[in-house]
Amino acid sequence: MRSVSRRALLRGGALGAAAVAAAGCAAEERVPPVAERPDPETVLLRELIAGKERTVALYASASSARLVPFRRRHEAHLAELRRRLPPAASASASATPTPSPSLSGGASAGGKVSVRALHDLERRAAALRARQVEGASPPLAQLIASIGACEAAHALALSRSL
């Protein structure tokens, strides 16, 4: 039986430890990074923007010229909401969630929307704003409350047309 010198044993052990360490490092590099949770305010802004885009589209499909001021106010809301979206979040437009069906609808088969459908949309949207301000930063909560007040005024004005 051949004996192994102490130096040979130490050298082999050091090489083995280096190989194990290198393999461990390589394995760590392959682990995907943990995704950060999205900022709740950014998620809320995206939801608000998606809803406003849908509302603007519904008003645009309405045939009445007297509804144009309503659409313009919604366009102003949309512009302000987009302005508050962080640059990184606005770059990922594909990450905008699909609007909830609860605030959509109302278009007839011809693609035109009724005043009643717009009234219902405004009423539901205004009611939703009270829940959306919870947990929002004070500046965003103030904007959401202002938008809700405008939507409530729209619902009242549109109810007079029914």
C-alpha positions as CSV (number, residue, x, y, z in Angstrom):
1,M,0.0,0.0,0.0
2,R,1.3,3.4,-1.0
3,S,1.2,6.1,1.6
4,V,0.1,9.6,0.7
5,S,2.1,12.5,1.9
6,R,0.6,15.1,4.1
7,R,1.3,17.8,1.4
8,A,-0.5,15.8,-1.3
9,L,-3.5,15.2,1.0
10,L,-3.7,19.0,1.9
11,R,-3.3,20.0,-1.8
12,G,-6.1,17.5,-2.8
13,G,-8.3,18.7,-0.1
14,A,-7.8,22.4,-1.1
15,L,-8.5,21.6,-4.7
16,G,-11.6,19.7,-3.8
17,A,-12.9,22.5,-1.5
18,A,-12.2,25.0,-4.3
19,A,-14.2,22.9,-6.7
20,V,-17.1,22.6,-4.3
21,A,-17.1,26.3,-3.6
22,A,-17.0,27.1,-7.3
23,A,-19.9,24.7,-8.0
24,G,-21.8,26.4,-5.2
25,C,-21.2,29.8,-6.6
26,A,-22.3,28.7,-10.0
27,A,-25.5,27.2,-8.6
28,E,-26.3,30.5,-6.8
29,E,-25.9,32.5,-10.0
30,R,-28.6,30.4,-11.6
31,V,-31.2,31.1,-9.0
32,P,-33.6,33.6,-10.4
33,P,-33.8,36.9,-8.4
34,V,-36.8,37.3,-6.1
35,A,-39.2,39.6,-7.8
36,E,-40.1,42.7,-5.8
37,R,-43.7,43.2,-4.9
38,P,-45.2,46.0,-7.0
39,D,-45.7,49.3,-5.3
40,P,-49.4,49.4,-4.2
41,E,-49.8,53.0,-5.2
42,T,-48.4,52.2,-8.7
43,V,-50.9,49.3,-9.0
44,L,-53.7,51.7,-8.0
45,L,-52.6,54.3,-10.5
46,R,-52.6,51.7,-13.3
47,E,-56.1,50.6,-12.3
48,L,-57.3,54.2,-12.3
49,I,-55.7,54.9,-15.6
50,A,-57.2,51.8,-17.2
51,G,-60.6,52.8,-15.9
52,K,-60.2,56.4,-17.2
53,E,-59.1,55.2,-20.6
54,R,-62.2,53.0,-20.8
55,T,-64.4,56.0,-19.7
56,V,-62.9,58.3,-22.2
57,A,-63.5,55.7,-25.0
58,L,-67.1,55.3,-23.9
59,Y,-67.7,59.1,-24.0
60,A,-65.9,59.3,-27.4
61,S,-68.4,56.7,-28.7
62,A,-71.4,58.8,-27.6
63,S,-72.9,60.8,-30.4
64,S,-74.1,63.8,-28.4
65,A,-72.0,67.0,-28.6
66,R,-73.2,68.0,-25.1
67,L,-71.2,65.1,-23.7
68,V,-67.9,66.4,-25.0
69,P,-67.2,68.5,-21.8
70,F,-67.7,65.4,-19.7
71,R,-65.1,63.5,-21.9
72,R,-62.7,66.4,-21.7
73,R,-62.8,66.4,-17.9
74,H,-62.1,62.6,-17.9
75,E,-59.2,63.3,-20.3
76,A,-57.8,65.8,-17.8
77,H,-58.1,63.2,-15.0
78,L,-56.3,60.7,-17.2
79,A,-53.5,63.1,-18.0
80,E,-53.0,63.9,-14.3
81,L,-53.0,60.2,-13.3
82,R,-50.5,59.4,-16.0
83,R,-48.3,62.3,-14.8
84,R,-48.2,60.7,-11.3
85,L,-47.2,57.3,-12.6
86,P,-43.5,56.6,-11.9
87,P,-41.3,56.7,-15.1
88,A,-40.4,53.0,-14.7
89,A,-44.0,52.0,-14.4
90,S,-45.2,54.1,-17.3
91,A,-42.5,52.5,-19.5
92,S,-44.1,49.1,-18.9
93,A,-47.5,49.9,-20.5
94,S,-48.1,46.2,-21.0
95,A,-48.2,45.8,-17.2
96,T,-51.4,47.9,-17.0
97,P,-54.1,45.6,-15.7
98,T,-57.2,44.9,-17.7
99,P,-60.1,47.2,-16.5
100,S,-62.7,45.5,-14.4
101,P,-65.9,44.8,-16.2
102,S,-67.9,46.3,-13.3
103,L,-67.3,49.8,-14.6
104,S,-67.5,49.0,-18.3
105,G,-70.3,48.3,-20.7
106,G,-73.2,50.3,-21.9
107,A,-72.4,50.3,-25.5
108,S,-75.2,49.4,-27.8
109,A,-74.8,47.0,-30.8
110,G,-74.1,50.0,-32.9
111,G,-71.2,51.0,-30.7
112,K,-72.9,54.1,-29.3
113,V,-73.3,54.4,-25.6
114,S,-76.5,55.6,-23.9
115,V,-76.8,58.4,-21.4
116,R,-78.2,56.0,-18.9
117,A,-75.1,53.8,-19.3
118,L,-72.8,56.8,-18.8
119,H,-74.8,57.8,-15.7
120,D,-74.5,54.3,-14.2
121,L,-70.8,54.3,-15.0
122,E,-70.2,57.7,-13.3
123,R,-72.3,56.7,-10.3
124,R,-70.4,53.4,-9.8
125,A,-67.0,55.1,-10.4
126,A,-67.7,57.8,-7.8
127,A,-68.8,55.2,-5.3
128,L,-65.6,53.2,-5.9
129,R,-63.3,56.2,-5.2
130,A,-64.1,56.2,-1.5
131,R,-62.5,52.7,-1.2
132,Q,-59.6,53.6,-3.4
133,V,-58.4,56.5,-1.2
134,E,-57.7,54.1,1.7
135,G,-54.0,53.5,2.0
136,A,-53.1,56.0,-0.8
137,S,-50.6,58.8,-0.1
138,P,-52.3,62.1,0.9
139,P,-51.6,63.8,-2.5
140,L,-53.0,60.8,-4.4
141,A,-55.9,60.4,-2.0
142,Q,-56.8,64.1,-2.6
143,L,-56.7,63.6,-6.4
144,I,-58.8,60.4,-6.2
145,A,-61.4,62.2,-4.0
146,S,-61.5,65.1,-6.5
147,I,-62.0,62.7,-9.4
148,G,-64.8,61.0,-7.4
149,A,-66.5,64.4,-6.7
150,C,-66.4,65.2,-10.4
151,E,-67.8,61.8,-11.3
152,A,-70.6,62.3,-8.7
153,A,-71.4,65.7,-10.3
154,H,-71.4,64.0,-13.8
155,A,-73.8,61.3,-12.5
156,L,-76.1,64.0,-11.1
157,A,-76.0,66.1,-14.4
158,L,-76.6,63.0,-16.5
159,S,-79.6,61.9,-14.3
160,R,-81.3,65.1,-15.3
161,S,-81.0,64.1,-19.0
162,L,-82.8,60.7,-18.4
